Amino acid sequence: MGAIDTGTDDLSATHRGYVAGRYRDGALSDTWTDVTRCAERTFIAYLARCGCGWLGEPHPADPDGYHTCQRDLIRNHLSSIATPRPAGTDRSPDDMPR
């Protein structure tokens, strides 16, 4: 559990992210699995995952890996979705000349 979303009502249904665990057979846990409460060595890695299909890089299945996945989800996926774009452009505000 512990889903993280954009905080924007229009996007939160599609972009609801969480930290998934990768099982030994390669399958990923679902949004209802709280990977922090599973037995040690249940997972071989943690990955940030979003309901839209976005998947982050694997990290160690430990507390540091869990927090890295949360940061990855927020910084590399959700923040770029929730950032409003200037009208008439597909560039982010950071790419715009000052």
N, C-alpha and C positions, 0 to 999 in steps of 0.2 A: 504494500500500500504506500502511502506517502506520495501521492501524485502531485506534480507541479504543473501548473498551467500558465497561460499568458496573462491571466487577470483581465483579459478583454473578452467580454461576453460573446462576441461574434466568432472568436477563434478558440475559446476554451474547450468546446465540444470536440474539435478536430485535433487540437494540439494540447493533449494532456500527456505529460511525460512522467517517467518514473525510472528507477534503477532496476534493471532486470538482471537476473542471474543466469549464467550459461551453465547448463547441466553437462555432464561428461559426454552425453551423446550428441551435443551441439545444439539442442533445443534451448529456447529461452523461456524464462518464467513469465507469467502473465502479470497484468496490472494488479491483481488481487494478492499476489505473493509478497509478503514483507520479507525480503531477503535477509534482513538483519536478524530475524527471529528463527531462521532455519538452522539446522545443525551444521556445525563446522565441517567444512569440506563438501557440503552439498553442491556447491558451485565451483567451477574452475576459474571463473572470471565474472566481473560485473560490467554491464554496459548501460549507458544512458539510452533510453528508448522512448519514442513518442508515438502516439496513436495515429499520426499521419504516415508512419512508416520509416521516419528518420531513425537512424541507429548510430550511436557514438562508437568510439574505439573501446576495445576491451581494456580493463584495468584489473589489478589483483582483487581477489574476493576477500577483502579485509576492510576495516573501517576507513582507512585512507583511500582505498579504491572506491568505496561507496561515496565519499564526499567529493572525490575527483569527478565521478560520474554526475553528481548533482550540479557541480560547477560547469561541467561540459554541456549539460543540457540547457542550463540557463544562459551561459555566455555564447555558446556556439549555435544554438538553435532557437530557443524561445525569445531571446532578446532581439534577434534579427527579424522575427515575425511581428513582434509587438511594436517595433520602432516605426512610427509613421513616416511615409515617404513624401517628399515634396511633390506637389501636384505637377503632373506632366513629365515626371522623370522616374526611371526605375533604379536610380542610384540612391544609396543611403545618405543621410545628412552628413556623415563623416567624409564622404567622397566629394561633397560639394565644395567649390572654392569659397574662401572666406573673404 
